Amino acid sequence: MTLSISEPVPIVSATASKRWVQLLLGFIAMMTISSPQYVWTLFVKSFQTTTGGSLPAIQLTISLVIVLQTFSSPLQGFLVDKFGPRFLIGVGAALSGAGWIAASKITTLEGLYLTYGLLCGVGTGIVYIGIVGLMVKWFPDRRGLATGVVAAGYGFGAILTTFPIDSMMKSAGYQHTLLVFGTIFAIVGVLAALGMRTPTETDTLPAPAVTASDHDVAPKDMLRTKVFWLMFVMMTMMSTGGLMIIVNFAPFSRDFGVADIMLYGWAALPLALTVDRITNGLTRPFFGWVSDHIGRENTMAVAFLLEAAAVSALVYYRSDALIFVALSAVVFFGWGEIFSLFPSTLTDTFGAKYATTNYGFLYMAQGIGSVLGGPAAAYMHDVTKSWLPVFGVIITLDILTAILALAALKPMRRAFLAKAG
């Protein structure tokens, strides 16, 4: 029932070619759904002007996107497993693009919520969950790397689109920009989805390179296990701590007095945000690759302790703009890997057949982190009049999760796999 294989079984070139094509298509589709979340800030002022809504009312839109993307992921994963990735991921890409197209015509807050909020939230969720679930099936020997690559596409897509979108907004207006880019995202995403499929019995795939299960556990049975809930708690802890930093990065950098210091022709804040976006993308395939070689829990411990050390150093050197920027890059490098390590670990534990639906349940942890992270950090700051307690909580969460990875998750998974076998 369990496999612990150090040398992957060779696979025929045809199957090898197919799965790398699937990885490329997944990466492209992920890039098409990243802008609704990561480029949102560029449209806030324009939507305020058009709808007459307050800033909190407008910002509710992106909260709706994230909540729908994460909390509806079990249903989205179930639909992908039932109807296949080609159809559902195509629908998701079309919905995400349609959200932008429809939002270009709205004049009310309600319209904004129903277009950008609802359509983009549901659409991006289907694509994200569907592609991650597809990759863990195609790459049993490189689950960490494959999920890391497609998760990186979700971040890198916005790097390619931010400046073109900003430029078009200035020259042609935000409504035209939404219409053009929404159409492009929908077309490219649907075309990528048309080439996707799940592996069949005729596809000879290698055995897992780390200890994994060949027994498929259905979602209802997975939810009864302690090992799942331990992973859920750990991912929630890391997600909450990371989002405490991401959501409040600009406010605490200004309070530290480094936001507007010029470095190499850039203000420190936008320079840090640019570098951080890159490292947050690179960490996903990197630590995923590492976990394929030294094991999931060992990699979690290394990455989470790196995050704790980087945050500690960031606080210590918070008044030095250059070091602040450099350390912020390390902080983001120590956080984003949760999106490759946790889906890989989950599939190694509960099998590939229900991987998409199963990860849908685990991915809800990211939704909880998004709800808790920003408000909790802001509340602590308001009460204590300092960011230092917030960073203390983040460091504590990082260290505790690293300890849990080795002291609890590793032996618990080993026992679970042995018992199931």
LINJO-V297958 format. One record per pair of residues at least 12 apart in sequence whose ideal C-beta (glycine too) atoms are under 8 Angstrom apart, sorted by sequence separation. I is the first residue (numbers start at 0). GAP is how many residues later the second one is. If there is no record, write none. Layout:
<<I:GAP> <I:GAP>>
This chain:
<<75:12> <101:12> <102:12> <134:12> <164:12> <167:12> <286:12> <289:12> <342:12> <345:12> <346:12> <101:13> <102:13> <167:13> <313:13> <345:13> <376:13> <379:13> <43:14> <46:14> <101:14> <134:14> <312:14> <313:14> <43:15> <131:15> <134:15> <252:15> <253:15> <286:15> <75:16> <98:16> <99:16> <164:16> <252:16> <286:16> <342:16> <345:16> <376:16> <98:17> <101:17> <163:17> <309:17> <312:17> <313:17> <375:17> <98:18> <131:18> <98:19> <130:19> <131:19> <249:19> <252:19> <342:19> <98:20> <99:20> <160:20> <248:20> <282:20> <309:20> <310:20> <341:20> <342:20> <39:21> <97:21> <98:21> <309:21> <39:22> <98:22> <95:23> <248:23> <309:23> <341:23> <94:24> <95:24> <98:24> <248:24> <305:24> <306:24> <309:24> <36:25> <39:25> <94:25> <97:25> <308:25> <96:26> <127:26> <307:26> <94:27> <95:27> <248:27> <305:27> <306:27> <36:28> <94:28> <95:28> <305:28> <306:28> <35:29> <36:29> <93:29> <91:30> <92:30> <303:30> <91:31> <94:31> <95:31> <302:31> <36:32> <90:32> <91:32> <91:33> <91:34> <92:34> <302:34> <90:35> <91:35> <88:37> <87:38> <88:38> <91:38> <298:38> <302:38> <88:41> <299:41> <87:42> <88:42> <298:42> <84:45> <88:45> <295:45> <299:45> <75:46> <79:46> <84:46> <78:47> <84:48> <295:48> <296:48> <63:49> <67:49> <71:49> <75:49> <79:49> <84:49> <282:49> <287:49> <290:49> <295:49> <67:50> <71:50> <75:50> <79:50> <274:50> <278:50> <282:50> <286:50> <290:50> <57:51> <60:51> <64:51> <277:51> <278:51> <281:51> <282:51> <285:51> <56:52> <60:52> <64:52> <68:52> <72:52> <76:52> <80:52> <271:52> <275:52> <279:52> <282:52> <283:52> <287:52> <295:52> <59:53> <63:53> <67:53> <68:53> <71:53> <75:53> <76:53> <79:53> <267:53> <271:53> <274:53> <275:53> <278:53> <279:53> <282:53> <283:53> <286:53> <287:53> <290:53> <57:54> <63:54> <66:54> <67:54> <75:54> <267:54> <270:54> <274:54> <278:54> <282:54> <286:54> <50:55> <60:55> <61:55> <64:55> <65:55> <68:55> <69:55> <72:55> <275:55> <276:55> <279:55> <280:55> <283:55> <284:55> <49:56> <50:56> <52:56> <60:56> <64:56> <68:56> <72:56> <76:56> <267:56> <271:56> <275:56> <279:56> <283:56> <287:56> <49:57> <50:57> <59:57> <63:57> <67:57> <267:57> <271:57> <278:57> <50:58> <262:58> <32:59> <52:59> <64:59> <68:59> <262:59> <28:60> <32:60> <35:60> <50:60> <257:60> <260:60> <31:61> <50:61> <136:61> <137:61> <257:61> <126:62> <133:62> <136:62> <255:62> <256:62> <257:62> <262:62> <32:63> <35:63> <255:63> <257:63> <28:64> <31:64> <35:64> <133:64> <140:64> <333:64> <344:64> <348:64> <31:65> <46:65> <139:65> <140:65> <142:65> <241:65> <347:65> <139:66> <140:66> <233:66> <237:66> <240:66> <244:66> <257:66> <137:67> <139:67> <140:67> <141:67> <348:67> <139:68> <140:68> <255:68> <344:68> <348:68> <237:69> <103:70> <104:70> <103:71> <252:71> <103:72> <139:72> <103:73> <314:73> <103:74> <102:75> <103:75> <314:76> <100:77> <313:77> <99:78> <100:78> <103:78> <99:79> <102:79> <248:79> <311:79> <35:80> <310:80> <99:81> <100:81> <209:81> <99:82> <100:82> <209:82> <98:83> <208:83> <310:83> <311:83> <35:84> <97:84> <208:84> <210:84> <310:84> <96:85> <99:85> <100:85> <209:85> <96:86> <209:86> <244:86> <36:87> <96:87> <307:87> <310:87> <35:88> <96:88> <97:88> <95:89> <96:89> <32:90> <95:90> <96:90> <244:90> <307:90> <32:91> <306:91> <307:91> <92:92> <93:92> <96:92> <92:93> <95:93> <241:93> <304:93> <32:94> <240:94> <241:94> <303:94> <304:94> <307:94> <31:95> <32:95> <92:95> <93:95> <303:95> <92:96> <93:96> <241:96> <29:97> <91:97> <92:97> <237:97> <303:97> <304:97> <28:98> <29:98> <303:98> <89:99> <92:99> <238:99> <88:100> <89:100> <92:100> <237:100> <29:101> <91:101> <299:101> <300:101> <303:101> <28:102> <299:102> <300:102> <88:103> <89:103> <234:103> <88:104> <89:104> <300:104> <25:105> <299:105> <300:105> <86:106> <85:107> <88:107> <234:107> <297:107> <25:108> <84:108> <85:108> <233:108> <296:108> <297:108> <25:109> <85:109> <296:109> <299:109> <85:110> <84:111> <85:111> <230:111> <21:112> <22:112> <84:112> <296:112> <297:112> <21:113> <83:113> <84:113> <296:113> <83:114> <230:114> <22:115> <230:115> <294:115> <21:116> <22:116> <296:116> <37:117> <158:118> <227:118> <230:118> <18:119> <33:119> <37:119> <38:119> <157:119> <158:119> <18:120> <29:120> <33:120> <37:120> <41:120> <29:121> <32:121> <33:121> <36:121> <227:121> <26:122> <30:122> <33:122> <34:122> <38:122> <154:122> <158:122> <226:122> <227:122> <22:123> <25:123> <26:123> <29:123> <30:123> <33:123> <34:123> <38:123> <41:123> <45:123> <25:124> <28:124> <29:124> <32:124> <33:124> <37:124> <41:124> <26:125> <27:125> <30:125> <31:125> <154:125> <155:125> <22:126> <26:126> <30:126> <34:126> <38:126> <42:126> <154:126> <238:126> <242:126> <246:126> <247:126> <22:127> <25:127> <29:127> <33:127> <41:127> <46:127> <234:127> <238:127> <241:127> <242:127> <245:127> <246:127> <45:128> <221:128> <239:128> <30:129> <151:129> <154:129> <231:129> <235:129> <238:129> <239:129> <242:129> <243:129> <247:129> <251:129> <34:130> <151:130> <231:130> <234:130> <238:130> <242:130> <243:130> <246:130> <247:130> <250:130> <42:131> <230:131> <234:131> <237:131> <238:131> <241:131> <242:131> <255:131> <41:132> <151:132> <216:132> <221:132> <231:132> <232:132> <235:132> <239:132> <240:132> <243:132> <254:132> <7:133> <150:133> <151:133> <216:133> <227:133> <231:133> <235:133> <239:133> <243:133> <247:133> <150:134> <215:134> <216:134> <227:134> <234:134> <238:134> <42:135> <147:135> <148:135> <211:135> <212:135> <215:135> <218:135> <251:135> <147:136> <148:136> <211:136> <212:136> <214:136> <215:136> <217:136> <221:136> <239:136> <146:137> <147:137> <210:137> <211:137> <212:137> <213:137> <215:137> <216:137> <147:138> <209:138> <212:138> <215:138> <218:138> <222:138> <251:138> <147:139> <148:139> <218:139> <221:139> <247:139> <144:140> <147:140> <207:140> <77:141> <146:141> <147:141> <216:141> <145:142> <218:142> <247:142> <143:143> <144:143> <143:144> <144:144> <73:145> <142:145> <143:145> <34:146> <143:146> <243:146> <141:147> <143:147> <144:147> <143:148> <142:149> <243:149> <244:149> <34:150> <141:150> <243:150> <140:151> <32:152> <143:152> <240:152> <241:152> <31:153> <240:153> <31:154> <143:155> <31:156> <32:156> <240:156> <31:157> <239:157> <240:157> <28:159> <237:159> <27:160> <28:160> <31:160> <236:160> <237:160> <27:161> <28:163> <236:163> <237:163> <27:164> <28:164> <236:164> <25:166> <24:167> <28:167> <233:167> <24:168> <24:170> <25:170> <233:170> <24:171> <232:171> <233:171> <21:173> <20:174> <21:174> <229:174> <21:175> <233:175> <229:178> <230:178> <229:179> <18:180> <154:181> <226:182> <229:182> <14:184> <18:184> <17:185> <150:185> <153:185> <226:185> <18:186> <225:186> <226:186> <14:188> <150:188> <14:189> <147:189> <150:189> <226:189> <14:190> <147:191> <224:191> <11:192> <146:192> <147:192> <10:193> <146:193> <10:194> <10:195> <144:195> <9:196> <143:196> <146:196> <8:197> <143:197> <146:197> <7:198> <8:198> <7:199> <142:200> <143:200> <7:201> <142:201> <4:202> <210:202> <4:203> <5:203> <210:203> <216:203> <2:204> <4:204> <142:204> <212:204> <2:205> <142:205> <211:205> <214:205> <3:206> <210:206> <214:206> <3:207> <135:207> <212:207> <2:208> <135:208> <1:209> <2:209> <1:210> <2:210> <132:210> <1:211> <2:211> <131:211> <135:211> <0:212> <1:212> <139:212> <0:213> <0:214> <136:215> <135:216> <136:218> <135:219> <132:222> <133:222> <132:223> <135:223> <131:224> <132:224> <129:226> <132:226> <128:227> <131:227> <132:227> <128:230> <128:231> <128:234> <127:235> <37:239> <80:273> <80:275> <79:276> <80:276> <79:277> <77:278> <76:279> <77:279> <76:280> <76:281> <76:282> <77:282> <73:283> <76:283> <75:284> <76:284> <74:285> <72:286> <73:286> <72:287> <73:287> <72:288> <72:290> <73:290> <72:291> <69:293> <70:293> <69:294> <72:294> <69:296> <70:296> <69:297> <68:298> <66:300> <69:300> <65:301> <66:303> <65:304> <66:304> <62:307> <1:415> <0:416> <1:416> <1:418> <0:419> <1:419> <0:420>>
